[in-house]
Amino acid sequence: MNAESDQRTAAGAEGSGTDRERLGSRAPHFVRRSRALHLSWQAGVFVVGLAVVVAGIVMLPLPGPGWLVIFAGMAIWATEFVWAQLVLRWTRRKVTEAARRALDPRVRRRNIALTVTGLVIVAGLVAAYVAQYGLEVPWRAGD
């Protein structure tokens, strides 16, 4: 099986004819020439990408940029695997659509109205608590 035959163009993959990014391995040519070397290269890329993705998953509940690290691991995988390239393209497309929707004036007005409503409700609850119990907290921190 020739590694060059794995290279496919993605024209129109995102709905536009201008996208000419190639799918498949981005390994150096000397690596792609040897099947054993290419498989070893892919295994190494997979292991490194897996380590980065696992680190990102660990960072999700802990302090740290979990999602950013997960996407970095996916980008590492995307240097070698078509499925990761397609996942990253899909993610990029969805993030771009979400950003465009968030900048829509109607959506921005709605989000501002919801935020103000939430803040008014929280302020009302705090005011009701202070009116009922005063500014004294219900626990003793100094004992």
N, CA, C and O atoms as a GROMACS GRO file, in nm:
protein
  572
    1MET      N    1   0.084  -0.117   0.000
    1MET     CA    2   0.000   0.000   0.000
    1MET      C    3   0.089   0.123   0.000
    1MET      O    4   0.176   0.137   0.086
    2ASN      N    5   0.068   0.211  -0.094
    2ASN     CA    6   0.148   0.331  -0.109
    2ASN      C    7   0.093   0.441  -0.019
    2ASN      O    8  -0.027   0.468  -0.020
    3ALA      N    9   0.181   0.504   0.058
    3ALA     CA   10   0.137   0.611   0.149
    3ALA      C   11   0.085   0.730   0.071
    3ALA      O   12  -0.001   0.803   0.121
    4GLU      N   13   0.135   0.751  -0.052
    4GLU     CA   14   0.088   0.862  -0.132
    4GLU      C   15  -0.058   0.842  -0.173
    4GLU      O   16  -0.130   0.940  -0.194
    5SER      N   17  -0.102   0.717  -0.184
    5SER     CA   18  -0.241   0.692  -0.222
    5SER      C   19  -0.337   0.728  -0.109
    5SER      O   20  -0.457   0.744  -0.132
    6ASP      N   21  -0.283   0.741   0.014
    6ASP     CA   22  -0.367   0.781   0.126
    6ASP      C   23  -0.398   0.930   0.126
    6ASP      O   24  -0.488   0.975   0.195
    7GLN      N   25  -0.321   1.006   0.048
    7GLN     CA   26  -0.342   1.150   0.041
    7GLN      C   27  -0.465   1.178  -0.045
    7GLN      O   28  -0.476   1.132  -0.159
    8ARG      N   29  -0.556   1.254   0.013
    8ARG     CA   30  -0.676   1.292  -0.061
    8ARG      C   31  -0.698   1.441  -0.046
    8ARG      O   32  -0.665   1.499   0.057
    9THR      N   33  -0.753   1.503  -0.147
    9THR     CA   34  -0.783   1.644  -0.133
    9THR      C   35  -0.921   1.658  -0.073
    9THR      O   36  -1.006   1.570  -0.086
   10ALA      N   37  -0.941   1.769  -0.006
   10ALA     CA   38  -1.067   1.793   0.064
   10ALA      C   39  -1.142   1.910   0.002
   10ALA      O   40  -1.207   1.986   0.073
   11ALA      N   41  -1.134   1.925  -0.127
   11ALA     CA   42  -1.204   2.035  -0.192
   11ALA      C   43  -1.353   2.019  -0.170
   11ALA      O   44  -1.412   1.915  -0.200
   12GLY      N   45  -1.412   2.123  -0.117
   12GLY     CA   46  -1.555   2.121  -0.093
   12GLY      C   47  -1.595   2.054   0.035
   12GLY      O   48  -1.715   2.040   0.061
   13ALA      N   49  -1.501   2.010   0.118
   13ALA     CA   50  -1.536   1.940   0.241
   13ALA      C   51  -1.610   2.029   0.338
   13ALA      O   52  -1.691   1.981   0.417
   14GLU      N   53  -1.583   2.160   0.332
   14GLU     CA   54  -1.651   2.251   0.422
   14GLU      C   55  -1.754   2.335   0.348
   14GLU      O   56  -1.799   2.438   0.398
   15GLY      N   57  -1.791   2.292   0.230
   15GLY     CA   58  -1.894   2.362   0.157
   15GLY      C   59  -1.840   2.469   0.064
   15GLY      O   60  -1.918   2.534  -0.006
   16SER      N   61  -1.709   2.490   0.061
   16SER     CA   62  -1.654   2.588  -0.030
   16SER      C   63  -1.551   2.521  -0.119
   16SER      O   64  -1.481   2.430  -0.074
   17GLY      N   65  -1.542   2.564  -0.241
   17GLY     CA   66  -1.448   2.507  -0.334
   17GLY      C   67  -1.307   2.560  -0.316
   17GLY      O   68  -1.216   2.516  -0.386
   18THR      N   69  -1.286   2.654  -0.224
   18THR     CA   70  -1.154   2.713  -0.206
   18THR      C   71  -1.066   2.634  -0.111
   18THR      O   72  -0.946   2.658  -0.106
   19ASP      N   73  -1.122   2.542  -0.036
   19ASP     CA   74  -1.045   2.465   0.061
   19ASP      C   75  -0.970   2.354  -0.010
   19ASP      O   76  -1.031   2.261  -0.063
   20ARG      N   77  -0.837   2.364  -0.012
   20ARG     CA   78  -0.756   2.264  -0.080
   20ARG      C   79  -0.660   2.195   0.016
   20ARG      O   80  -0.558   2.141  -0.027
   21GLU      N   81  -0.690   2.197   0.145
   21GLU     CA   82  -0.604   2.129   0.241
   21GLU      C   83  -0.607   1.979   0.213
   21GLU      O   84  -0.710   1.924   0.175
   22ARG      N   85  -0.493   1.916   0.233
   22ARG     CA   86  -0.483   1.773   0.207
   22ARG      C   87  -0.511   1.696   0.334
   22ARG      O   88  -0.469   1.734   0.443
   23LEU      N   89  -0.582   1.587   0.317
   23LEU     CA   90  -0.607   1.498   0.429
   23LEU      C   91  -0.502   1.389   0.427
   23LEU      O   92  -0.453   1.350   0.321
   24GLY      N   93  -0.467   1.340   0.543
   24GLY     CA   94  -0.373   1.230   0.552
   24GLY      C   95  -0.245   1.268   0.622
   24GLY      O   96  -0.236   1.374   0.685
   25SER      N   97  -0.148   1.183   0.610
   25SER     CA   98  -0.021   1.196   0.681
   25SER      C   99   0.056   1.318   0.637
   25SER      O  100   0.065   1.350   0.519
   26ARG      N  101   0.113   1.386   0.736
   26ARG     CA  102   0.203   1.498   0.708
   26ARG      C  103   0.346   1.460   0.748
   26ARG      O  104   0.430   1.547   0.771
   27ALA      N  105   0.371   1.332   0.756
   27ALA     CA  106   0.504   1.283   0.791
   27ALA      C  107   0.601   1.320   0.679
   27ALA      O  108   0.560   1.334   0.564
   28PRO      N  109   0.729   1.335   0.712
   28PRO     CA  110   0.828   1.362   0.606
   28PRO      C  111   0.828   1.250   0.502
   28PRO      O  112   0.790   1.136   0.529
   29HIS      N  113   0.872   1.286   0.383
   29HIS     CA  114   0.867   1.191   0.272
   29HIS      C  115   0.948   1.064   0.301
   29HIS      O  116   0.904   0.954   0.268
   30PHE      N  117   1.067   1.078   0.363
   30PHE     CA  118   1.148   0.960   0.390
   30PHE      C  119   1.079   0.865   0.488
   30PHE      O  120   1.104   0.744   0.485
   31VAL      N  121   0.992   0.917   0.574
   31VAL     CA  122   0.917   0.832   0.667
   31VAL      C  123   0.806   0.760   0.591
   31VAL      O  124   0.782   0.641   0.613
   32ARG      N  125   0.738   0.831   0.504
   32ARG     CA  126   0.626   0.770   0.430
   32ARG      C  127   0.673   0.664   0.330
   32ARG      O  128   0.595   0.577   0.293
   33ARG      N  129   0.799   0.670   0.287
   33ARG     CA  130   0.851   0.573   0.190
   33ARG      C  131   0.858   0.433   0.249
   33ARG      O  132   0.834   0.335   0.178
   34SER      N  133   0.891   0.422   0.376
   34SER     CA  134   0.906   0.291   0.440
   34SER      C  135   0.781   0.261   0.523
   34SER      O  136   0.746   0.338   0.612
   35ARG      N  137   0.716   0.150   0.492
   35ARG     CA  138   0.592   0.116   0.564
   35ARG      C  139   0.618   0.096   0.714
   35ARG      O  140   0.541   0.145   0.797
   36ALA      N  141   0.725   0.026   0.749
   36ALA     CA  142   0.756   0.001   0.890
   36ALA      C  143   0.786   0.132   0.962
   36ALA      O  144   0.740   0.153   1.074
   37LEU      N  145   0.862   0.219   0.898
   37LEU     CA  146   0.896   0.347   0.960
   37LEU      C  147   0.771   0.434   0.974
   37LEU      O  148   0.753   0.503   1.074
   38HIS      N  149   0.685   0.430   0.873
   38HIS     CA  150   0.562   0.510   0.877
   38HIS      C  151   0.469   0.460   0.988
   38HIS      O  152   0.410   0.541   1.060
   39LEU      N  153   0.456   0.329   1.003
   39LEU     CA  154   0.373   0.274   1.111
   39LEU      C  155   0.430   0.311   1.248
   39LEU      O  156   0.356   0.342   1.341
   40SER      N  157   0.562   0.308   1.260
   40SER     CA  158   0.627   0.349   1.385
   40SER      C  159   0.603   0.496   1.412
   40SER      O  160   0.576   0.536   1.525
   41TRP      N  161   0.612   0.577   1.307
   41TRP     CA  162   0.585   0.720   1.319
   41TRP      C  163   0.442   0.744   1.366
   41TRP      O  164   0.418   0.825   1.456
   42GLN      N  165   0.347   0.673   1.304
   42GLN     CA  166   0.207   0.688   1.342
   42GLN      C  167   0.185   0.645   1.486
   42GLN      O  168   0.110   0.710   1.560
   43ALA      N  169   0.248   0.537   1.528
   43ALA     CA  170   0.234   0.491   1.666
   43ALA      C  171   0.288   0.596   1.762
   43ALA      O  172   0.227   0.624   1.866
   44GLY      N  173   0.402   0.656   1.727
   44GLY     CA  174   0.459   0.761   1.812
   44GLY      C  175   0.369   0.882   1.820
   44GLY      O  176   0.349   0.937   1.928
   45VAL      N  177   0.313   0.925   1.707
   45VAL     CA  178   0.221   1.039   1.705
   45VAL      C  179   0.098   1.007   1.787
   45VAL      O  180   0.048   1.092   1.861
   46PHE      N  181   0.047   0.884   1.775
   46PHE     CA  182  -0.071   0.846   1.852
   46PHE      C  183  -0.043   0.850   2.002
   46PHE      O  184  -0.125   0.901   2.078
   47VAL      N  185   0.071   0.798   2.044
   47VAL     CA  186   0.104   0.794   2.186
   47VAL      C  187   0.122   0.936   2.242
   47VAL      O  188   0.071   0.967   2.349
   48VAL      N  189   0.193   1.022   2.168
   48VAL     CA  190   0.212   1.159   2.214
   48VAL      C  191   0.078   1.233   2.219
   48VAL      O  192   0.049   1.302   2.317
   49GLY      N  193  -0.004   1.218   2.115
   49GLY     CA  194  -0.136   1.280   2.115
   49GLY      C  195  -0.225   1.229   2.228
   49GLY      O  196  -0.298   1.306   2.290
   50LEU      N  197  -0.217   1.098   2.253
   50LEU     CA  198  -0.295   1.040   2.362
   50LEU      C  199  -0.252   1.096   2.497
   50LEU      O  200  -0.337   1.126   2.582
   51ALA      N  201  -0.122   1.112   2.517
   51ALA     CA  202  -0.072   1.167   2.643
   51ALA      C  203  -0.123   1.310   2.662
   51ALA      O  204  -0.161   1.348   2.773
   52VAL      N  205  -0.123   1.389   2.556
   52VAL     CA  206  -0.170   1.527   2.566
   52VAL      C  207  -0.321   1.531   2.591
   52VAL      O  208  -0.367   1.611   2.673
   53VAL      N  209  -0.398   1.447   2.522
   53VAL     CA  210  -0.543   1.444   2.543
   53VAL      C  211  -0.576   1.399   2.686
   53VAL      O  212  -0.663   1.457   2.750
   54VAL      N  213  -0.507   1.297   2.735
   54VAL     CA  214  -0.530   1.250   2.872
   54VAL      C  215  -0.496   1.360   2.972
   54VAL      O  216  -0.568   1.379   3.070
   55ALA      N  217  -0.386   1.433   2.948
   55ALA     CA  218  -0.352   1.544   3.037
   55ALA      C  219  -0.462   1.650   3.035
   55ALA      O  220  -0.495   1.706   3.139
   56GLY      N  221  -0.518   1.676   2.918
   56GLY     CA  222  -0.629   1.771   2.909
   56GLY      C  223  -0.753   1.723   2.983
   56GLY      O  224  -0.822   1.802   3.047
   57ILE      N  225  -0.782   1.594   2.974
   57ILE     CA  226  -0.898   1.538   3.045
   57ILE      C  227  -0.876   1.549   3.196
   57ILE      O  228  -0.970   1.578   3.270
   58VAL      N  229  -0.752   1.526   3.240
   58VAL     CA  230  -0.721   1.539   3.383
   58VAL      C  231  -0.739   1.685   3.427
   58VAL      O  232  -0.782   1.711   3.539
   59MET      N  233  -0.706   1.779   3.339
   59MET     CA  234  -0.717   1.921   3.372
   59MET      C  235  -0.861   1.972   3.375
   59MET      O  236  -0.886   2.080   3.429
   60LEU      N  237  -0.955   1.898   3.319
   60LEU     CA  238  -1.093   1.947   3.318
   60LEU      C  239  -1.145   1.977   3.458
   60LEU      O  240  -1.195   2.087   3.481
   61PRO      N  241  -1.135   1.884   3.554
   61PRO     CA  242  -1.183   1.917   3.688
   61PRO      C  243  -1.080   1.993   3.772
   61PRO      O  244  -1.115   2.052   3.874
   62LEU      N  245  -0.955   1.992   3.729
   62LEU     CA  246  -0.848   2.060   3.802
   62LEU      C  247  -0.820   2.195   3.737
   62LEU      O  248  -0.864   2.222   3.625
   63PRO      N  249  -0.748   2.281   3.808
   63PRO     CA  250  -0.712   2.408   3.746
   63PRO      C  251  -0.621   2.386   3.626
   63PRO      O  252  -0.523   2.310   3.633
   64GLY      N  253  -0.653   2.450   3.519
   64GLY     CA  254  -0.573   2.437   3.399
   64GLY      C  255  -0.659   2.446   3.275
   64GLY      O  256  -0.781   2.432   3.284
   65PRO      N  257  -0.598   2.468   3.162
   65PRO     CA  258  -0.672   2.485   3.036
   65PRO      C  259  -0.708   2.351   2.973
   65PRO      O  260  -0.653   2.315   2.869
   66GLY      N  261  -0.798   2.277   3.035
   66GLY     CA  262  -0.830   2.141   2.991
   66GLY      C  263  -0.871   2.130   2.846
   66GLY      O  264  -0.813   2.051   2.772
   67TRP      N  265  -0.971   2.208   2.804
   67TRP     CA  266  -1.018   2.197   2.666
   67TRP      C  267  -0.911   2.239   2.566
   67TRP      O  268  -0.900   2.180   2.459
   68LEU      N  269  -0.834   2.340   2.601
   68LEU     CA  270  -0.727   2.384   2.512
   68LEU      C  271  -0.624   2.273   2.492
   68LEU      O  272  -0.577   2.251   2.380
   69VAL      N  273  -0.590   2.203   2.599
   69VAL     CA  274  -0.493   2.094   2.590
   69VAL      C  275  -0.551   1.976   2.512
   69VAL      O  276  -0.480   1.912   2.435
   70ILE      N  277  -0.679   1.947   2.531
   70ILE     CA  278  -0.744   1.840   2.455
   70ILE      C  279  -0.739   1.871   2.305
   70ILE      O  280  -0.707   1.784   2.224
   71PHE      N  281  -0.770   1.996   2.269
   71PHE     CA  282  -0.765   2.033   2.128
   71PHE      C  283  -0.622   2.032   2.075
   71PHE      O  284  -0.600   2.004   1.957
   72ALA      N  285  -0.524   2.060   2.160
   72ALA     CA  286  -0.384   2.050   2.118
   72ALA      C  287  -0.349   1.903   2.088
   72ALA      O  288  -0.279   1.875   1.990
   73GLY      N  289  -0.397   1.812   2.170
   73GLY     CA  290  -0.375   1.670   2.145
   73GLY      C  291  -0.442   1.625   2.016
   73GLY      O  292  -0.386   1.546   1.940
   74MET      N  293  -0.562   1.677   1.991
   74MET     CA  294  -0.630   1.646   1.864
   74MET      C  295  -0.551   1.701   1.746
   74MET      O  296  -0.544   1.638   1.641
   75ALA      N  297  -0.491   1.819   1.763
   75ALA     CA  298  -0.409   1.876   1.655
   75ALA      C  299  -0.286   1.790   1.630
   75ALA      O  300  -0.242   1.775   1.516
   76ILE      N  301  -0.230   1.735   1.735
   76ILE     CA  302  -0.116   1.643   1.718
   76ILE      C  303  -0.160   1.521   1.638
   76ILE      O  304  -0.093   1.479   1.544
   77TRP      N  305  -0.274   1.464   1.676
   77TRP     CA  306  -0.327   1.349   1.601
   77TRP      C  307  -0.357   1.387   1.457
   77TRP      O  308  -0.338   1.306   1.366
   78ALA      N  309  -0.404   1.509   1.435
   78ALA     CA  310  -0.443   1.552   1.301
   78ALA      C  311  -0.324   1.563   1.207
   78ALA      O  312  -0.342   1.568   1.085
   79THR      N  313  -0.203   1.565   1.260
   79THR     CA  314  -0.087   1.566   1.170
   79THR      C  315  -0.070   1.432   1.101
   79THR      O  316   0.004   1.422   1.003
   80GLU      N  317  -0.138   1.330   1.150
   80GLU     CA  318  -0.116   1.196   1.096
   80GLU      C  319  -0.244   1.121   1.060
   80GLU      O  320  -0.240   1.032   0.975
   81PHE      N  321  -0.357   1.153   1.123
   81PHE     CA  322  -0.478   1.072   1.106
   81PHE      C  323  -0.591   1.154   1.046
   81PHE      O  324  -0.621   1.264   1.092
   82VAL      N  325  -0.654   1.099   0.943
   82VAL     CA  326  -0.762   1.168   0.873
   82VAL      C  327  -0.880   1.192   0.966
   82VAL      O  328  -0.940   1.300   0.961
   83TRP      N  329  -0.915   1.095   1.050
   83TRP     CA  330  -1.031   1.111   1.138
   83TRP      C  331  -1.012   1.231   1.231
   83TRP      O  332  -1.109   1.303   1.258
   84ALA      N  333  -0.891   1.254   1.279
   84ALA     CA  334  -0.867   1.369   1.367
   84ALA      C  335  -0.874   1.499   1.288
   84ALA      O  336  -0.921   1.600   1.340
   85GLN      N  337  -0.829   1.498   1.163
   85GLN     CA  338  -0.839   1.616   1.078
   85GLN      C  339  -0.984   1.653   1.056
   85GLN      O  340  -1.021   1.771   1.060
   86LEU      N  341  -1.067   1.552   1.032
   86LEU     CA  342  -1.209   1.577   1.009
   86LEU      C  343  -1.277   1.628   1.137
   86LEU      O  344  -1.363   1.716   1.130
   87VAL      N  345  -1.241   1.573   1.252
   87VAL     CA  346  -1.297   1.620   1.379
   87VAL      C  347  -1.259   1.764   1.404
   87VAL      O  348  -1.342   1.844   1.446
   88LEU      N  349  -1.133   1.800   1.377
   88LEU     CA  350  -1.090   1.938   1.397
   88LEU      C  351  -1.158   2.033   1.300
   88LEU      O  352  -1.193   2.145   1.338
   89ARG      N  353  -1.178   1.991   1.176
   89ARG     CA  354  -1.252   2.075   1.081
   89ARG      C  355  -1.394   2.097   1.127
   89ARG      O  356  -1.445   2.209   1.120
   90TRP      N  357  -1.459   1.991   1.174
   90TRP     CA  358  -1.597   2.003   1.222
   90TRP      C  359  -1.601   2.098   1.343
   90TRP      O  360  -1.689   2.183   1.352
   91THR      N  361  -1.506   2.082   1.436
   91THR     CA  362  -1.501   2.166   1.555
   91THR      C  363  -1.478   2.312   1.516
   91THR      O  364  -1.543   2.402   1.567
   92ARG      N  365  -1.385   2.334   1.426
   92ARG     CA  366  -1.356   2.471   1.381
   92ARG      C  367  -1.480   2.534   1.319
   92ARG      O  368  -1.510   2.651   1.344
   93ARG      N  369  -1.552   2.457   1.238
   93ARG     CA  370  -1.673   2.507   1.174
   93ARG      C  371  -1.779   2.542   1.277
   93ARG      O  372  -1.844   2.646   1.267
   94LYS      N  373  -1.797   2.455   1.378
   94LYS     CA  374  -1.898   2.481   1.481
   94LYS      C  375  -1.862   2.602   1.567
   94LYS      O  376  -1.950   2.680   1.603
   95VAL      N  377  -1.734   2.617   1.600
   95VAL     CA  378  -1.690   2.731   1.681
   95VAL      C  379  -1.710   2.860   1.602
   95VAL      O  380  -1.753   2.961   1.658
   96THR      N  381  -1.679   2.857   1.474
   96THR     CA  382  -1.698   2.976   1.390
   96THR      C  383  -1.845   3.012   1.381
   96THR      O  384  -1.880   3.130   1.390
   97GLU      N  385  -1.932   2.912   1.364
   97GLU     CA  386  -2.076   2.940   1.360
   97GLU      C  387  -2.126   2.996   1.493
   97GLU      O  388  -2.207   3.088   1.494
   98ALA      N  389  -2.079   2.941   1.603
   98ALA     CA  390  -2.121   2.990   1.735
   98ALA      C  391  -2.074   3.133   1.757
   98ALA      O  392  -2.148   3.215   1.812
   99ALA      N  393  -1.952   3.164   1.715
   99ALA     CA  394  -1.902   3.301   1.730
   99ALA      C  395  -1.983   3.398   1.645
   99ALA      O  396  -2.014   3.509   1.688
  100ARG      N  397  -2.018   3.356   1.524
  100ARG     CA  398  -2.100   3.442   1.438
  100ARG      C  399  -2.238   3.464   1.498
  100ARG      O  400  -2.291   3.575   1.494
  101ARG      N  401  -2.297   3.358   1.554
  101ARG     CA  402  -2.429   3.373   1.618
  101ARG      C  403  -2.420   3.461   1.741
  101ARG      O  404  -2.511   3.540   1.767
  102ALA      N  405  -2.312   3.449   1.817
  102ALA     CA  406  -2.298   3.530   1.938
  102ALA      C  407  -2.285   3.677   1.906
  102ALA      O  408  -2.322   3.762   1.987
  103LEU      N  409  -2.234   3.709   1.789
  103LEU     CA  410  -2.218   3.849   1.751
  103LEU      C  411  -2.343   3.906   1.686
  103LEU      O  412  -2.348   4.025   1.656
  104ASP      N  413  -2.444   3.823   1.663
  104ASP     CA  414  -2.569   3.870   1.608
  104ASP      C  415  -2.633   3.968   1.708
  104ASP      O  416  -2.648   3.933   1.825
  105PRO      N  417  -2.672   4.087   1.665
  105PRO     CA  418  -2.727   4.186   1.759
  105PRO      C  419  -2.848   4.136   1.837
  105PRO      O  420  -2.861   4.168   1.956
  106ARG      N  421  -2.936   4.060   1.775
  106ARG     CA  422  -3.053   4.010   1.848
  106ARG      C  423  -3.012   3.914   1.959
  106ARG      O  424  -3.065   3.919   2.070
  107VAL      N  425  -2.916   3.827   1.928
  107VAL     CA  426  -2.869   3.731   2.028
  107VAL      C  427  -2.798   3.806   2.141
  107VAL      O  428  -2.814   3.771   2.258
  108ARG      N  429  -2.719   3.906   2.108
  108ARG     CA  430  -2.650   3.984   2.210
  108ARG      C  431  -2.750   4.055   2.301
  108ARG      O  432  -2.731   4.056   2.423
  109ARG      N  433  -2.855   4.113   2.244
  109ARG     CA  434  -2.958   4.179   2.327
  109ARG      C  435  -3.026   4.079   2.418
  109ARG      O  436  -3.051   4.108   2.536
  110ARG      N  437  -3.056   3.961   2.365
  110ARG     CA  438  -3.120   3.858   2.447
  110ARG      C  439  -3.027   3.815   2.561
  110ARG      O  440  -3.072   3.802   2.675
  111ASN      N  441  -2.900   3.794   2.530
  111ASN     CA  442  -2.805   3.753   2.634
  111ASN      C  443  -2.787   3.860   2.740
  111ASN      O  444  -2.777   3.829   2.859
  112ILE      N  445  -2.784   3.986   2.699
  112ILE     CA  446  -2.774   4.095   2.796
  112ILE      C  447  -2.899   4.100   2.883
  112ILE      O  448  -2.890   4.120   3.004
  113ALA      N  449  -3.016   4.083   2.821
  113ALA     CA  450  -3.141   4.085   2.898
  113ALA      C  451  -3.145   3.969   2.998
  113ALA      O  452  -3.186   3.989   3.112
  114LEU      N  453  -3.102   3.852   2.958
  114LEU     CA  454  -3.100   3.737   3.049
  114LEU      C  455  -3.000   3.760   3.163
  114LEU      O  456  -3.028   3.725   3.278
  115THR      N  457  -2.885   3.816   3.132
  115THR     CA  458  -2.785   3.843   3.235
  115THR      C  459  -2.837   3.945   3.335
  115THR      O  460  -2.823   3.926   3.456
  116VAL      N  461  -2.898   4.053   3.287
  116VAL     CA  462  -2.952   4.155   3.377
  116VAL      C  463  -3.064   4.096   3.463
  116VAL      O  464  -3.071   4.125   3.582
  117THR      N  465  -3.150   4.015   3.404
  117THR     CA  466  -3.258   3.951   3.479
  117THR      C  467  -3.200   3.862   3.589
  117THR      O  468  -3.247   3.865   3.703
  118GLY      N  469  -3.098   3.784   3.556
  118GLY     CA  470  -3.034   3.698   3.656
  118GLY      C  471  -2.972   3.779   3.768
  118GLY      O  472  -2.984   3.743   3.885
  119LEU      N  473  -2.906   3.889   3.733
  119LEU     CA  474  -2.844   3.973   3.836
  119LEU      C  475  -2.948   4.037   3.926
  119LEU      O  476  -2.926   4.050   4.046
  120VAL      N  477  -3.062   4.078   3.870
  120VAL     CA  478  -3.170   4.137   3.950
  120VAL      C  479  -3.226   4.033   4.047
  120VAL      O  480  -3.254   4.065   4.163
  121ILE      N  481  -3.242   3.910   4.001
  121ILE     CA  482  -3.293   3.803   4.087
  121ILE      C  483  -3.194   3.775   4.200
  121ILE      O  484  -3.235   3.762   4.315
  122VAL      N  485  -3.066   3.765   4.169
  122VAL     CA  486  -2.965   3.740   4.272
  122VAL      C  487  -2.961   3.856   4.371
  122VAL      O  488  -2.952   3.834   4.492
  123ALA      N  489  -2.966   3.979   4.321
  123ALA     CA  490  -2.966   4.096   4.410
  123ALA      C  491  -3.089   4.094   4.501
  123ALA      O  492  -3.079   4.129   4.619
  124GLY      N  493  -3.204   4.054   4.447
  124GLY     CA  494  -3.325   4.044   4.529
  124GLY      C  495  -3.312   3.938   4.637
  124GLY      O  496  -3.354   3.960   4.751
  125LEU      N  497  -3.253   3.825   4.604
  125LEU     CA  498  -3.233   3.720   4.703
  125LEU      C  499  -3.135   3.764   4.812
  125LEU      O  500  -3.157   3.737   4.930
  126VAL      N  501  -3.029   3.832   4.774
  126VAL     CA  502  -2.932   3.883   4.872
  126VAL      C  503  -2.999   3.987   4.961
  126VAL      O  504  -2.979   3.987   5.083
  127ALA      N  505  -3.078   4.075   4.902
  127ALA     CA  506  -3.148   4.178   4.981
  127ALA      C  507  -3.247   4.113   5.078
  127ALA      O  508  -3.257   4.157   5.193
  128ALA      N  509  -3.318   4.010   5.036
  128ALA     CA  510  -3.412   3.941   5.124
  128ALA      C  511  -3.337   3.873   5.238
  128ALA      O  512  -3.385   3.873   5.352
  129TYR      N  513  -3.222   3.814   5.211
  129TYR     CA  514  -3.143   3.750   5.315
  129TYR      C  515  -3.094   3.852   5.416
  129TYR      O  516  -3.105   3.831   5.537
  130VAL      N  517  -3.041   3.963   5.367
  130VAL     CA  518  -2.990   4.068   5.457
  130VAL      C  519  -3.104   4.126   5.540
  130VAL      O  520  -3.084   4.155   5.658
  131ALA      N  521  -3.222   4.145   5.480
  131ALA     CA  522  -3.336   4.198   5.554
  131ALA      C  523  -3.381   4.100   5.662
  131ALA      O  524  -3.422   4.142   5.770
  132GLN      N  525  -3.373   3.972   5.636
  132GLN     CA  526  -3.418   3.871   5.732
  132GLN      C  527  -3.315   3.846   5.841
  132GLN      O  528  -3.350   3.841   5.960
  133TYR      N  529  -3.188   3.830   5.802
  133TYR     CA  530  -3.086   3.787   5.898
  133TYR      C  531  -2.979   3.893   5.927
  133TYR      O  532  -2.898   3.874   6.018
  134GLY      N  533  -2.976   4.000   5.856
  134GLY     CA  534  -2.874   4.102   5.874
  134GLY      C  535  -2.746   4.062   5.802
  134GLY      O  536  -2.747   3.970   5.721
  135LEU      N  537  -2.638   4.131   5.830
  135LEU     CA  538  -2.511   4.105   5.761
  135LEU      C  539  -2.427   3.998   5.829
  135LEU      O  540  -2.317   3.968   5.783
  136GLU      N  541  -2.477   3.941   5.936
  136GLU     CA  542  -2.404   3.838   6.008
  136GLU      C  543  -2.417   3.704   5.937
  136GLU      O  544  -2.527   3.662   5.900
  137VAL      N  545  -2.305   3.638   5.918
  137VAL     CA  546  -2.307   3.509   5.848
  137VAL      C  547  -2.356   3.400   5.947
  137VAL      O  548  -2.334   3.413   6.067
  138PRO      N  549  -2.419   3.295   5.898
  138PRO     CA  550  -2.478   3.194   5.986
  138PRO      C  551  -2.376   3.096   6.043
  138PRO      O  552  -2.416   3.004   6.114
  139TRP      N  553  -2.249   3.110   6.015
  139TRP     CA  554  -2.148   3.020   6.071
  139TRP      C  555  -2.041   3.103   6.139
  139TRP      O  556  -2.027   3.223   6.114
  140ARG      N  557  -1.966   3.038   6.224
  140ARG     CA  558  -1.860   3.109   6.296
  140ARG      C  559  -1.725   3.060   6.244
  140ARG      O  560  -1.687   2.944   6.264
  141ALA      N  561  -1.655   3.150   6.179
  141ALA     CA  562  -1.529   3.112   6.118
  141ALA      C  563  -1.412   3.125   6.216
  141ALA      O  564  -1.308   3.063   6.195
  142GLY      N  565  -1.427   3.202   6.320
  142GLY     CA  566  -1.315   3.228   6.410
  142GLY      C  567  -1.304   3.131   6.526
  142GLY      O  568  -1.207   3.141   6.601
  143ASP      N  569  -1.393   3.040   6.546
  143ASP     CA  570  -1.389   2.951   6.662
  143ASP      C  571  -1.305   2.830   6.640
  143ASP      O  572  -1.292   2.746   6.729
   0.00000   0.00000   0.00000
